[in-house]
Amino acid sequence: MTTVVETTREIPASARRGDLKNFIGGEWVPSRAGEWLDVPNPATEELLARVPMSTAADVDAAARAARVAFADWSELAVPERAGYMFRFREALNDYREELIRLCTTENGKVYADSAGEIRRGIEVVDFACGMPTLMMGTNLDQISKGIDSELVRFPVGVCAGITPFNFPFMVPLWMYPLAIAAGNTFILKPSERTPLSAVRTVEILAEIGLPAGVINIVHGGAEAVTQLCSHPEVDAISFVGSAKVARIVYETAAQHGKRVQALGGAKNHIIVMPDAVVEPSIENITESAFGNAGQRCLAGSVMTVVGKAADEFLPRFVERADRITMGFGLDEGVELGPVIRDDSRQRILGYVERGVSSGEAHFLRDGRGGTPSKGFFVGPTILEIDPAAEMARDELFGPVLAVLKADSVDSALELMRTTNQYGNAGSIFTSSGKAAREFKRRSSAGMLGVNIGVAAPMAFFPFSGRRNSFFGDLHVTGRDGVEFYTTKKMVTTRWF
């Protein structure tokens, strides 16, 4: 039976913000917005702040400030720009505990998930500290008689990032540390649902002395996004969000001549072979399916049990889900927090109820009851589904795991390919090197785990989704991120 913890835990002072302002040209300035959204703690429903739905005029002011700052910032020596990243990394480590608690408060994820998010975000800053090496070009003397060639990297210009609610600290750090260390200036449009972590990190950048206009924040929704994608002073757009919006951002920004990387949704499959080592596999898959309340693009959302794993593995996995504790993530022992808002909860429950009522799904574990009295909670839910069910295709983005059955790794891989429009991640749990190799070579996803439930690459590798999980050519982080935020010039030289 799932345990519920009713919270009495204090939240950090930096979570109580009142009406938020934009950060433009080194100053916190009021938005010209006429519309505001509440930012509640999703675990307790306590109001934390109000966020403005900024206008085109707000975006214009940020873009112009970033363009002015670009002239001097792009000329600063690369080691000096990297020096700001070293100071930023140290400051983030100094504020680590506050940032963990802030992330949990505004997003609802449990303390351990927030701690992991802060750690992975700081890893990108670590990587950006190496920009003097990362921006190195190449050369070849005497490419022809008396002629030399060299490739030189330069910053792109003004870059913008549009980020999601589910990783309010980490995903912005996928973008702007690399961008600004490479000599670009940056406009961040954080999620209007979780803007507080972004505000706090930009405050920290101001504390370390980052020059005015190098980093800017414009809060808002669709109007701000549309203006960033079309503004003539913005040269590059990075986006993380749903597949539907990722496609729109990609097409709109590309039509306006910008380089774009747009990360979309996911429907990640986990294959459990009969020879999987049971206990560690159960713990890994539990974290993959229900960690962060299932609200991550690397969450395991479909589990295919192969052969006798249906009889031996599945019942024990359901028993583990029964022991999950729900509540506010700052309270002791909590493993599952809320989803982000009530409309998300209702959408997730709608999928579950339609699947059961249509006969396409039946409960192995019903997570609709026994939740805390406050907050937007959905309990851990496990359903066996028909491969043709909408839950096999659509991204639910919640703590719901769909179960399929297969008689071989070949059948499981075919289900992964044919039921899934996405290509973000996938995992296999097995003791067989042969099965793991087949999975690696034939899987339709771009980020793969072998006995790893959440196959998240480290910061110096690209976040390499495929199909409808990614629109663009160069991924975030790793060498791809450096390539995205730099442009190349080829210089061919002859001296008479």
N, C-alpha and C positions, 0 to 999 in steps of 0.2 A: 504494500500500500504506500503510495507517495506521501511523503511528509511535507507539511506546510509550516513555514516559519513566518510569524507576523513580526514585522520589523519595529525596532525602537532606535536604530542606529543613526547617529548624526551624520550629516552630509558635509563636505568641505565648503568653506565660505565662498570659494571661487565659483561654486555652482549657483549661487543666488545672485543674479545679475540685473534684474529689472529689465528695462528697455535697452536692447542692444544697439550699438552704433557700428557703422562701417569704419574700416581703417584705410585711409587714403592719404598718400603722400606723407606718411609718418604721423598722422593725427587721427584721433577718434572723432568722427564727424556724424551728426544725425543724418539718417536717410531721408529722402524726400517722399518716402512711401506713405500711401494713404491706408494701407492694409497691414495688419500685424497678425502673427500666429503665436499662440501660447506654446511654451516649451515645458511640458510637465516631466517629472520623474516617472517613468513608465511603471515602476514597481509600487509607487505609493500614490500617484496622481497629484502630488504636491507641485504647485506652479513654481518653476525655477526662473523663467525669464520670458520676455516677449521678443520675437524676432521680426524685423521689418521685411516686407516684400519689396525690395528695392526696385527702382525704376531704371529706365534707359539712361536717364540723366546721371544717376549714381554710377552706373557702369562706365559711362563716358568720362566722368571725372576720374575714376580709377585708372582707366586706360591711358588717359593723357598724363596722369602723374607717373605711371609706370614708364611711359615713353620718355618723359623728361629725365627720369632717374637712369634709364638705360644708357644714356650718352656717357656718363661718368663711370657707372658700374661695369659696363662691358670693357672699359679701358683699364680697370684695376688689375694689377698683376694677379695671375691665377693663384699663386701661393697665398696672396693676401685674402682672396675670396675664400680659399680653403681654410684660412685661419679663422674666419667667422664660423665655419662649420665645426671646427674643433671647439670653439667657445660655446656654440649652441649645444653640442653633444654633452659637454660638462654641465651646462645649466639644466638640460633635461634630466640628467642623472641626479642632480641636486634636488629637483622637484618631482622625482619619480613617484613617491608615495602620494603626493597631492594629485598628480595626473592620473594615477590608477583609480583613486577614489572619485575623481571628477568624471572619468570615463564611465565608471559603473553607474554613477548617479544619473547622468543624462541619457545613457543608452539602455541601462537595465541589465547588462551582462554581469556575470559573477566576477568577484575579485580576481580569481585566477585567470580568467579570460582577459580581463583588462590588463593585468600584469604582463601577460603574453603579448598583447597588442602594443603596449608601451615599449617592451623589449624589441619587438620586431620593427617598430617605427624607428627607434634609435639606431638599429642596424643599418638602415638606409642612410642616416646621417653619417655613420662611420664610413660607409662606402663613398659618400660624397666628399669626405675629407681627402680622398685620393685623387681629386680632380686634376692636380698637376700631372699625374701619370695618365689618367683616363683620357685627357684631351690631347695627348701627344698624337702627332701626325706621323707620316712616313715619307721617305724620300728615296730616290734612286739617281745617283750621279751617272753621267755619261749614258743616258737612255738612248741618245743618238750622239753622233760625233760633235762634241763641244756643247751639248745640251743636257741640262739637269731637270728633273721633275720632283716636285714635292707636293704632298697633300697636307693642308693646314685646316684645323677646325676653328670655327668661330661660333659665338652664340647666335641663336635664331632671332631674338628680339624680345617682344612682350609675349609672355606665355600665360595661359589661364588654366585653372584646374577646377573641375566641377565634381564634388565628392559626395558619397552616400552616407546614410545615417549609421550603417552597421559597424563601421570602423572609423569613428570620428577623429581619432588621433592618428592612426597608422596610415590610412589611405592618402591624406594630404601630404604626409611625409614620403610617400612613394614618388611624389611629384616635385615639390618646390625645393628641397635641398639640392637635388641634382640640377634643376633648372637654374637656380641662382648661383650655385658654385661654378656652373659653366658660363656665367656672365649674362644670363637673361634676367629680366625683372618679371614679377609674377603677380597675378590676381587670383585669389582663392575665393570660390563661391562654395562655402561648406553647405552641407545639408541643412535645410531650415528646421529639420526635426532634431538635429544634434549639433548645434553650432558652438557649444561652449568650449570644447576641447581645442577647436581651431582658434578661438579667441585667445585662450590662455597661452597657446604656443606662440602666437604672434606677439603677445605681450612679452614673452621671454626673448624673442628675437629683438624686440625694441630695447629690452634691458641690456643685451650684450652689445648694443651700439650699431646694429645693422642700419645702413644709411636710409634716409626717408625715401619712400617710393619704390624700394627694391621688392618689398612684399606688401600686398594690399589685400583687404578683405571686403567683399561686397556680399551681404546677405541677400536672400531672396529665393524666388521660385522660377517659374517658366519665363517670365519677362526678362529676368537677369540672364538666364541661360541663353535665350534667343539673341539677346544683345551681345553677349560675349562671342557667340558663334558667328556673328555678322559684323562686328565692329572693325573698322579699317585699321585701327591701331593694334589689334590683337593678331599675332602671327601664328600661334600654335594653341591647340586645345587638347587637354587631357580630361577624360571623363570616365567615371565608374558609376554604374547604376543598372537599371533594368535593360533587357535586350531591346525593348521597344524604343526607349528613349535613346539608348546608345546608337541605334540606327539613325534616328532623327538627327542627333548631334553630329554624327559622322557625315551624313549627307549635307546638312546645312553648312557646317564649317568648311567642308571640301568645296562646296559651290562658291564659297567666298574666298577661295584660294589659300586656305590655312592647312597646315599639316595637322593631322588628327590621330589620336589613339583613343578608342572608345571601347571600354570593357563592359560587357553586358551580363546577362543572366546565366544560370547554370541548372543542370539536372544531373547531379553526379552519381554515378553507379558504384556500388561496392559489391564485389564478387567474393563469396565465402565458399571456399573449396572444402570437401570433406576432411582433408588433412590439415586444416587450419588449427593452430595451437589455441585452444578454446579460451582460456581466461584472459590472456593479454589481448586477444582479438576482440572479445566482448568489451573490454574497457576502451580500446581504441575506437570501436564503432559507436559505442555509446557517446563518447565525446564528439565524434564526427557528426552524428545525427542530431544530438540534443544540445551540444555546446553552443554558446551564444544564441540559445533558443532557436537553433537552426537558421539563424539570419546571417549566413555568410555564403559567399559564392563558391566556397570549397566544402560546404557541408555535404555529407553523404545523405542523399534523399531517396535513393532506391537501393535496396539490398537484395541481390540475387543469391539464394542459397542453392548450392549444387549438390545433387544426389542426397546422400544420407545426412548432410548438414541440416536439412529441413527437419529431421527428427531429433538430432543430437545437439545441434548448436542453437537453433531457434528458440526452444522453450527456455533455455538458460539465459538467453539474451532478453527475453520478455521479463523474466524474473529480475534481472538487473535493472531494467527500466522501472519496475515497481518500487525500487529502493531509492529512486532519485528524490532529493529534497528541493522543494521550490520556495522562493522568497526573494527578498531584496539582496542583491549580490554582495553587500558589505556585511551581511550577517554571517555568523559562523556556520560552516557546514552546508551552505546553500550551493546546489549544483546547477539549478535551472532558474533563470530569471524570466521576466516577461518578454513578450514581443513589444514592438516599439509603440504602437497606438491601438486603440480599440478598433479602428477600421481594419487594421491588419489582423487582429484576432477574429473579427467577424468574417473576413475574406477566407482565412485559413479554415475556420469551422465550416464555412459554406462548402468548400471543397470536400471536406470529410463527410458532411451530411449528404451531399449529392452522391458521392461515391457509394455510401452504404445504402441509401434509399433506392438507387438504381440497380443494385446487385453487382456493381463492378468491383466492390470492395467489401471486406468484412473485417471486423475488429479482431486483432490479436491482443491489443491493449487500447482501451478507450481513455483518452486523456482529457475529456471534456468536463469532468467533475473534480471536486476536491482541491480546487485552487484557492489561493489567498483571497480574502474578502475585498482587498483593494488591489489595483493594478491590472495590467492587461495580459493575464496569464493564460497559456494553453499548456496543459500537462503533456508529458511524453506520450505520443500516439503512434501506434504501430498497426498497419493494416495490410493484409494480403490482398493484392489487387489483380485484376485482369490486365494483361499487357496492352489492351486497347483502351483502358480507362484514361480519363483526362489527367488523373493524378500521376500517370506514367509519363506524361508529356510536359505538363506545365510546372513551372517553378512555384512552389508554395511558400517558400521562405519562412518556415516555421518549424517547430519541433515535431514533425510528422515524418515517419519513415514508412515508405511503401515497400512491400516484400513481393518478389517474384521467385519462381522456382524454375530450375533448369536441370538437365540430366548430364551436362558436360560443360567444360570451359568454352567449347565452341558455341554451344547454345546460349550461354551467358553473354558472350561477346556479341552474338547476333542480336540479342535483346537490347544490349547497350547501344548498338548502332541504330536499330530500326525504331526504337521507341523514343529516341532522344534527338531533339533538334539542336542541342547544345554540344559543346566540346571543351568544357572547362577542365574538369578533373575526374579521376576515377581511381579506384584502389582494388587490389586483390589481396585476400588473406589466404595463405597457403604455405605448405612446407615443401612444395614441389618447384624446383628450378625450372623444369619444363613448362609448367603452367604459367609461372611468372614471366618467362621469356615470351610465350605466346601472347600474354596480356600486353607486355611492353610493345611488341611489334604490331599488334593488330588493334589495339584500343583506339577508339575514335576521339579520345580526349587529349589535351595538350600537357596536362600536369598529372603525373601518375605516381601512385604509391604502392609499394610492395610491403605488406604488413604495416602500412602507415595509413591512418584514417583520414588525416588532413594533409594532403600532399602540397604544402606551401613551400615554394622555393625560397632560399635565402636571398638577401638583398642584392648580392652580386650575380644572381641569375635572373633571367626574365620571367615575368608572370605570364605564362605562355598559353592562354586559352585559344580555342579555335572555333570554327563554325559560327553559330549565332552567339557565342560567348565573347567574340572579339571582332571589332571592325577597325581595320588599319593594317599597317605593315610592321611597325616597331612597337614592341610591348613596353609596359612600365618596368622599371628597375633593371639592374644588371647593365650589360653593355648596350642592350637595346635602349634603355633609358638615356644613356649618354648620347647615343646616336640621334635619338629623337630631339634632344635639346641642343644639338649642335648642327651646324651646317658646314659643308666642306667646300674648300676652294682648291683647285689644282693650279699650281704655278709651274710653268715651263720656262726655263731661263737659258739664254745664250749671252755670252759676253764677247764682244768683238775686240 
